[in-house]
């Protein structure tokens, strides 16, 4: 259950990546700013703190997007919503490419950590605690926000970055399907822990977050099962990947980027039968190469006359 462009408006475009903001962000922003209303002498500082939170989130998501494009993947959209941000990245289906695309997000927070720590130290040295108490609290809050986001995102719970990093590392050893199935299973354990913590702390937002993670763990488990079926599916004769020469599996195993429903491009001439979307290229499930369908047609075997 990820946010989509429906109900969102574009803020700006940078490096070929469109940044959208979902309308629900404003509702949670008002609630969050009022909740922290007594932390500063003026609500202006609360607004700055909330904007800093999403500024860090945005830098984190740009880390994902730019790293994905660096390894030849597709990443052109980021959506900000109440639970943070989502970078829609599609790296090539290789463990190394996926690992770099995911790890680059937390690496942004790692880079920010010494910078913000130095800023906190500088504010202490300059005596901001007594001379500029609101600015001093803001600097400390931004440092705390970045640290919490870094630690939380590195928890090995799918679909958090830590869970996806673990999945990428397992991919090297057990393959894409089994690695996803394993990390989704670990995610269910993490959900149970979050729910227990939420009940103990009486925190509604932790419950919402746990439900969000639970839905994605279930989706990851279903995707892993679909990948296993694709691995064991019969191969389509007469076609071969132009890059790795592997024959594609037969069946509705490709997801339409427009309507999200699955279809077999080799049976429909690369046209989604559900929404009519025409695809100029088809991705190989084995090596990740994107090539026009006409290039997939395998030549007939040579027959010699003896």
Secondary structure, 3 states (H helix, E strand, C coil): CCCCCCCEEEEEEECCEEEEEECHHHHHHHHHHHHCCCCCCCHHHHHHHHHHHHHHHHHHHHHHHHHHHHCCCEEEEEEEECCEEEEEEECCCCHHHHHHHHHHHHHHHHHHHHHHHHHHHHHHHCCHHHHCHHHHHHHHHHHHHHHHHHHHHCCCCCCCHHHHHHHHHHHHHHCHHHHHHHHHHHHHHHHHHHHHHHHHHCCHHHHHHHHHHHHHHHHHHHHHHHHHHHHHCCECCCECCCCCCCCCECCCCEECCCCCCEECCCCCCCECCCCCCECCCEECCCCCCEECHHHHECCCCCCCCC
